[in-house]
Amino acid sequence: MLLRSFIAIQMPTAIQDEIEKSTAHLKKALARPLVRWIHPHNVHLTLKFLGDVSAANLELLAHALKRESEQHAGFSLSIGGLGIFPNSRRPRVIWIGIEAPAAMQTLYRGIEAAAARLGYAPETRPFSPHLTIGRVNQNVSMADIQKIRAALEETTVGTLGAAPVDAVHIYKSDLQPGGSVYTHLYTAALKIISER
């Protein structure tokens, strides 16, 4: 059996709740079917989308992730800001921004390399840390795009807080009519720096 899986950093519940509060007006203005909003407690930072993974490969990935994670110390992310990919003329993904230290890039590159050693294709786009909060319907009209652009321009999301990162996780994703359902499969802790 194959599991549609990805590697991610989990967001603290407090950050997820802040995202929900700061985007409630936007979600009302751009309801389904215009935008499919991610449930607030599903919001996470994807490090690597793996696609369909066999149970045997999942074991190999878990071991590789554990080895890689143990080489990186924990760090903190600053969460805030609002944006859209790829741009406001062709909106596809609505996101909350992440200000990440250099340690985030190093961890990302390490996970990419570990996954590549197991045969997973490397990501071709540059890593741009963000939290996806909504996906725009692909059949939007020009009038819909104008509506999305206007709603985004009227919405300001300031700094929502800091998210400490002390582990990375493997999740499986089940596509359901109401949206994706994520199930936690594995946790790999980052290196703990002892206080002296």
C-alpha positions as CSV (number, residue, x, y, z in Angstrom):
1,M,0.0,0.0,0.0
2,L,1.3,3.5,-0.9
3,L,1.0,6.5,1.4
4,R,0.9,10.0,0.0
5,S,3.5,11.6,2.3
6,F,5.5,14.7,3.1
7,I,8.1,16.0,5.6
8,A,7.1,19.1,7.6
9,I,7.6,21.3,10.6
10,Q,4.5,21.4,12.8
11,M,3.2,24.8,13.9
12,P,2.4,25.4,17.6
13,T,-1.4,25.5,18.3
14,A,-1.0,29.2,19.5
15,I,0.4,30.2,16.0
16,Q,-2.4,28.3,14.2
17,D,-5.0,30.0,16.3
18,E,-3.4,33.5,15.6
19,I,-3.5,32.7,11.8
20,E,-7.2,31.8,12.1
21,K,-8.0,35.0,14.0
22,S,-6.0,37.3,11.7
23,T,-7.5,35.8,8.5
24,A,-11.1,35.2,9.5
25,H,-12.3,38.3,7.6
26,L,-10.4,37.2,4.5
27,K,-11.9,33.7,4.6
28,K,-15.4,35.2,4.8
29,A,-14.7,37.5,1.8
30,L,-13.2,34.6,-0.3
31,A,-15.4,31.6,0.6
32,R,-15.5,28.3,-1.2
33,P,-15.5,27.5,-4.1
34,L,-13.3,30.6,-4.8
35,V,-10.7,29.5,-2.3
36,R,-10.3,26.2,-0.5
37,W,-9.1,27.1,3.0
38,I,-6.8,24.9,5.0
39,H,-8.1,23.9,8.4
40,P,-6.1,26.1,10.9
41,H,-4.8,23.0,12.8
42,N,-3.5,21.5,9.5
43,V,-1.3,24.6,8.8
44,H,2.4,23.4,8.7
45,L,5.7,24.2,6.9
46,T,6.3,21.6,4.2
47,L,10.0,20.8,3.8
48,K,9.7,18.0,1.3
49,F,6.7,16.5,-0.6
50,L,7.4,12.9,-1.2
51,G,4.4,11.7,-3.1
52,D,3.4,8.0,-2.9
53,V,5.6,6.1,-0.5
54,S,5.6,2.4,0.3
55,A,5.7,1.1,3.9
56,A,9.3,-0.2,3.3
57,N,10.5,3.1,2.0
58,L,8.8,4.9,4.9
59,E,11.0,3.0,7.3
60,L,14.1,4.0,5.3
61,L,12.9,7.6,5.2
62,A,12.3,7.7,8.9
63,H,15.9,6.4,9.6
64,A,17.4,8.9,7.2
65,L,15.4,11.7,8.7
66,K,16.4,10.7,12.2
67,R,20.1,10.7,11.2
68,E,19.8,14.1,9.4
69,S,17.8,15.8,12.2
70,E,20.3,14.8,14.9
71,Q,22.9,16.9,13.1
72,H,20.9,20.1,13.4
73,A,20.2,22.3,16.5
74,G,16.8,23.6,17.2
75,F,15.9,27.2,16.1
76,S,13.0,29.6,16.0
77,L,10.8,30.9,13.1
78,S,9.2,34.3,13.1
79,I,5.6,34.0,11.6
80,G,3.7,36.9,10.0
81,G,2.8,38.6,6.7
82,L,0.5,37.6,3.9
83,G,1.2,36.8,0.3
84,I,0.2,34.8,-2.8
85,F,2.0,32.5,-5.2
86,P,3.0,32.8,-8.0
87,N,1.7,36.4,-8.2
88,S,-1.5,38.5,-8.0
89,R,-2.3,38.1,-11.7
90,R,-2.3,34.2,-11.4
91,P,-3.2,33.5,-7.8
92,R,-2.8,29.9,-6.8
93,V,-1.7,29.7,-3.1
94,I,-2.4,32.1,-0.3
95,W,0.2,32.0,2.4
96,I,1.5,33.4,5.7
97,G,5.1,34.4,5.7
98,I,8.0,32.9,7.6
99,E,11.3,34.7,8.6
100,A,13.8,31.9,9.0
101,P,17.4,31.8,10.2
102,A,20.2,30.3,8.2
103,A,19.7,27.1,10.2
104,M,16.4,26.6,8.4
105,Q,18.1,26.5,5.0
106,T,20.8,24.2,6.3
107,L,18.1,21.8,7.6
108,Y,16.1,22.0,4.4
109,R,19.2,21.2,2.2
110,G,20.1,18.3,4.5
111,I,16.6,16.8,4.2
112,E,16.7,17.3,0.4
113,A,20.0,15.5,0.2
114,A,18.9,12.6,2.4
115,A,15.7,12.1,0.4
116,A,17.7,12.3,-2.9
117,R,20.0,9.5,-1.6
118,L,16.8,7.4,-1.3
119,G,15.8,8.2,-4.9
120,Y,13.4,11.1,-4.4
121,A,13.7,13.8,-7.0
122,P,15.2,17.0,-5.7
123,E,12.9,20.1,-5.7
124,T,13.7,22.3,-8.7
125,R,12.2,25.5,-7.3
126,P,14.2,27.6,-4.7
127,F,13.1,26.9,-1.1
128,S,10.7,29.7,0.0
129,P,9.5,28.9,3.6
130,H,5.8,29.7,3.9
131,L,2.6,28.4,5.5
132,T,-0.1,27.6,2.9
133,I,-3.5,28.7,4.3
134,G,-5.6,28.6,1.1
135,R,-5.6,27.3,-2.5
136,V,-7.4,29.3,-5.2
137,N,-9.8,27.4,-7.4
138,Q,-8.1,26.8,-10.8
139,N,-11.2,27.9,-12.8
140,V,-11.4,31.5,-11.5
141,S,-12.6,34.2,-13.8
142,M,-10.9,37.6,-14.2
143,A,-13.6,39.1,-12.0
144,D,-12.7,36.5,-9.3
145,I,-9.0,37.3,-9.6
146,Q,-9.9,41.0,-9.0
147,K,-11.9,40.1,-6.0
148,I,-9.1,38.0,-4.6
149,R,-6.5,40.8,-5.2
150,A,-8.8,43.4,-3.5
151,A,-9.4,41.2,-0.5
152,L,-5.7,40.5,0.0
153,E,-4.9,44.2,-0.3
154,E,-7.5,45.0,2.4
155,T,-6.0,42.4,4.8
156,T,-2.9,43.0,6.9
157,V,-1.3,40.2,8.9
158,G,1.3,41.5,11.2
159,T,3.8,39.5,13.3
160,L,1.9,36.5,14.8
161,G,4.7,35.2,17.0
162,A,7.6,32.8,17.1
163,A,7.5,29.1,16.4
164,P,10.2,27.1,18.1
165,V,11.5,24.2,15.9
166,D,12.8,21.2,17.8
167,A,11.7,18.3,15.4
168,V,10.6,17.5,11.9
169,H,7.8,15.1,11.1
170,I,6.6,12.7,8.4
171,Y,2.8,12.9,7.6
172,K,0.5,11.1,5.3
173,S,-2.1,13.0,3.4
174,D,-5.5,11.6,2.5
175,L,-7.4,13.6,-0.1
176,Q,-11.0,13.9,1.1
177,P,-13.9,15.9,-0.4
178,G,-13.7,18.4,2.5
179,G,-9.9,18.8,2.1
180,S,-6.8,16.9,3.0
181,V,-6.6,14.9,6.2
182,Y,-3.1,14.7,7.7
183,T,-2.0,11.8,9.9
184,H,1.3,12.0,11.8
185,L,3.5,9.0,11.1
186,Y,7.0,9.8,12.5
187,T,8.9,12.4,14.5
188,A,12.7,13.1,14.3
189,A,14.0,15.3,17.0
190,L,16.6,18.0,16.3
191,K,19.8,18.0,18.3
192,I,19.3,19.5,21.8
193,I,21.9,22.0,22.9
194,S,22.5,21.7,26.6
195,E,22.5,24.9,28.7
196,R,25.7,25.4,30.6
